[in-house]
Amino acid sequence: MKSTIQDKTKLVNSVFSKVYKKYDLMNDIMSLGVHRIWKKKLIDWMNPQFNDNLIDVASGTGDIAKLFSKKINNLNKVSCVEPNNDMYLAGKDNLKKFANITWHKAKAEKLPFNNDTFDFYTISFGIRNVSDINLSLKEALRVLKPGGRFMCLEFSKVNNEMINFLYQNYSKTIPIIGKYIVGSSKPYDYLVESINKFYSQKELVNLMKQNGFSNIEYRNLSSGISAIHSGWKI
Ligand SMILES: C[S@@+](CC[C@H](N)C(=O)[O-])C[C@H]1O[C@@H](n2cnc3c(N)ncnc32)[C@H](O)[C@@H]1O
């Protein structure tokens, strides 16, 4: 078990160190820009108010922190958490103009914050990459204030046969695109495999429930290619 966790940590770290320079470009190409709409939908559903603070875990290049910040006029505090050094530096540099955003090099499994600190916790295309999902969910619950909300955007399971057929075939081309743009297909083999292996919408609801979240709901995006899960700390 311990070596499996260490193996995944190493694998994921090497994947993101290979892709960080072209991460944003590849997201736009692979999703034809749709990831931007999904991220906006997450912030719209969240509907943050003046004074709400956010922890954004697995921040990458900082898309969610930026959208959240812009939504409330760059006034609210945002703490970005990212363990991969290359992604961390890229994200920090991307958002250097935002005085309300701080960066922390840490993992979802061990967050450097006190209990009951945040109004919102977000993790966007990150939970699939953590080494211990149960521990990560427990940490999310711990750092949220009572009444705080967890929101997760992640690839999920397609609920339409025809779209699933097209999507599965399209997925086969992603490592080829990766080879052309990034110079290596391996990170994108990992991407496709990790999406296929990840939990369904209902399985993720159950995991959230088992780890202490309440009033859990989810919304499918693009027929379930992705989904946003929401849960509360009561
Ligand atoms: C696909 S990127 C998502 C970036 C960004 N949130 C987005 O939506 O574009 C996944 C990120 O998760 C980070 N990550 C991997 N393992 C993690 C862990 N255990 N805890 C937190 N973040 C992790 C990776 O380094 C990477 O930057």
PDBQT file of the ligand as one rigid body, heavy atoms in Angstrom, charges set to zero:
ROOT
HETATM    1  C1  LIG A 301      -4.555  18.513 -13.990  1.00  0.00    +0.000 C 
HETATM    2  S1  LIG A 301      -3.730  19.628 -12.922  1.00  0.00    +0.000 S 
HETATM    3  C2  LIG A 301      -5.041  20.698 -12.439  1.00  0.00    +0.000 C 
HETATM    4  C3  LIG A 301      -4.629  22.124 -12.327  1.00  0.00    +0.000 C 
HETATM    5  C4  LIG A 301      -5.744  23.136 -12.150  1.00  0.00    +0.000 C 
HETATM    6  N1  LIG A 301      -6.450  22.928 -10.914  1.00  0.00    +0.000 N 
HETATM    7  C5  LIG A 301      -6.695  23.119 -13.309  1.00  0.00    +0.000 C 
HETATM    8  O1  LIG A 301      -7.885  22.855 -13.108  1.00  0.00    +0.000 OA
HETATM    9  O2  LIG A 301      -6.267  23.411 -14.428  1.00  0.00    +0.000 OA
HETATM   10  C6  LIG A 301      -3.511  18.648 -11.477  1.00  0.00    +0.000 C 
HETATM   11  C7  LIG A 301      -2.587  19.248 -10.468  1.00  0.00    +0.000 C 
HETATM   12  O3  LIG A 301      -2.640  18.445  -9.286  1.00  0.00    +0.000 OA
HETATM   13  C8  LIG A 301      -1.371  18.485  -8.684  1.00  0.00    +0.000 C 
HETATM   14  N2  LIG A 301      -1.251  17.373  -7.700  1.00  0.00    +0.000 N 
HETATM   15  C9  LIG A 301      -0.778  16.130  -7.908  1.00  0.00    +0.000 A 
HETATM   16  N3  LIG A 301      -0.795  15.418  -6.769  1.00  0.00    +0.000 NA
HETATM   17  C10 LIG A 301      -1.327  16.231  -5.829  1.00  0.00    +0.000 A 
HETATM   18  C11 LIG A 301      -1.580  16.072  -4.430  1.00  0.00    +0.000 A 
HETATM   19  N4  LIG A 301      -1.346  14.930  -3.803  1.00  0.00    +0.000 N 
HETATM   20  N5  LIG A 301      -2.095  17.133  -3.776  1.00  0.00    +0.000 NA
HETATM   21  C12 LIG A 301      -2.358  18.295  -4.410  1.00  0.00    +0.000 A 
HETATM   22  N6  LIG A 301      -2.129  18.493  -5.721  1.00  0.00    +0.000 NA
HETATM   23  C13 LIG A 301      -1.625  17.477  -6.428  1.00  0.00    +0.000 A 
HETATM   24  C14 LIG A 301      -0.413  18.374  -9.863  1.00  0.00    +0.000 C 
HETATM   25  O4  LIG A 301       0.894  18.746  -9.544  1.00  0.00    +0.000 OA
HETATM   26  C15 LIG A 301      -1.115  19.281 -10.875  1.00  0.00    +0.000 C 
HETATM   27  O5  LIG A 301      -0.627  20.592 -10.831  1.00  0.00    +0.000 OA
ENDROOT
TORSDOF 0
